[in-house]
Each structure stands twice: as structure tokens, then as C-alpha cells.
Amino acid sequence: MESMFDISGKVAVVTGAGGVLGGSIAASLMKAGAKVVALDIRQENLDKRVDELKQIHNDVIGIAGNVLDLDNLKDLARQIKEKWNTVDILVNCAGGNVPGATLREDQTVFDMKIEDWQKVTDLNTNGTVYPCLAFGELMAEQGSGSIINISSMATYSAITRVPGYSVSKTGINIFTQWLATEMALKFGEKVRVNAIAPGFFIGDQNRAVLINPDGSYTERSKKVLARTPMKRFGDISELNGAVQFLCSDAATFITGVILPVDGGFTAFSGV
């Protein structure tokens, strides 16, 4: 009997695949039998990632592309359609914070450089919207597909020092709900759009604000853990099951949701 969670043979596009999050999700999808198109703007990171993914199986291709170039993305979508006849899954992992967009503890919002605000909001907002338009149009034409966007804990309540990131990720939430509604109403129930909201994971982008040079937790880390009932940071691999679930037939009546994967952070008042 075929499992309702089975995604074998499906074609998945993962943006930001050269990064830690994108690489983990791409590998997980391949281990589940999916074919993967790894998309990243950084050729060196992409080449290394594709070499790693080919250790799982050979149905992977790496494409250097810019998620902020809609025309380029549409061309890539057509190329993938010609090669594998379909695009079944899109996971928008490209995004995150950018250098300069996190305020120092001694700064206020009035010290923020507007160019850093523009960079982080463009990367997270348009860097998700444009792939949704390019690959979502293929899904609309074929009448099926699953899009997974990446939200954040910064969308549930204010997290200090990251204004641009917080605003842009909150925009992704409403865009996910809006696009889910648009797809279901105009292109059928089999085109679904959801998001996951990762809790706190220690990675390259946030390591400096969570871990001291001596390896101990910063005060910011201690505040995070105090609000996390599980009392630990997540492991990046703990996002993979949620992605596969939302892409599979186990989630055929789920669209427009923002699923927290957070160790209870959003549920806990702190009291």
C-alpha cells in the first residue's frame, strides 16, 4: 500500500539550496525519492551542494539563478518543464537576514540604514513572491502542485533588533494565505500553498547573536530558551518532516496555513 506521505518521483525546486536550510530540505526530499532542482545564486555553494546531493541519487540538477530576477526564473521554469515534464513542489528557502540589517544593542531603529532595510525586505518578500509567480504558473497550468514558503518566529510578536526581517517575513505570511486562496479559487484544489515557521535554530546567520566567542549562550539565547518549553534550540533537520507532510497527499485539505516548528515557542506566554 502506497503511503499517503509518499513523494517519490515528484519534481521539487528548492531555492537557496546552497544554504544550510535549503540543503537540508533538498537532501530530505531526495531521500524520500523526489527529483530536485537546486537553485542558488552562489555557484560555488551550488556546485558543492549538488555533489553532496548526488550521493543520494542522480536525479538532481543545480541551476545558478537569482530569485530577484522574475524573467530569469520564468526561463528556468520552462527549462525544468522541458526536462522533467512537471514541477510538483516549490520550497522557497532563499532569504533570511543580511549583514547590516540587524541592529546592534546600542542602536535604535533611527540608526538603521535604509539601504539595509531595502535589501532584507526585497530578498525575503520578492525573493519568495517571484519564484511563486514563475513556478506557480506552471502548477496552475497543470492543475496541481505544492508551494512551501518560509515564515519566522519574528511574525508572531516583536523580536528586537530585526525590523526589516520581521516585516518582510510577516508579509510572506499574508502572501501565503492570499496565494493559497487565489490558487484554490481559480486553478483548483490541487494547487496548494503553505508555509512553515521555523523556531530558533543556530546557523551561520544568527550564530554571532546567540553564541558567545567562548561557546556559551548569549543573553539573547537565554531569553529564547526561557520562552521555549522544550528548553533547547531546534536541529535544522527537524523542519524536514513538516515540509514533506505539506507536500504529500497526507495534506490534501491543507492550504494557506503557517505551521510553526518551534518547540512550543509560539504557544508559551512565558509564565
PyMOL commands that set and color helices and strands:
alter all, ss='L'
color gray80, all
select helices_A, chain A and resi 20-31+43-53+70-84+109-111+114-142+153-155+163-187+207-210+219-226+236-247+249-251+265-267
alter helices_A, ss='H'
color red, helices_A
select strands_A, chain A and resi 11-15+35-40+60-64+89-92+145-150+191-198+258-261
alter strands_A, ss='S'
color yellow, strands_A
deselect
rebuild
show_as cartoon
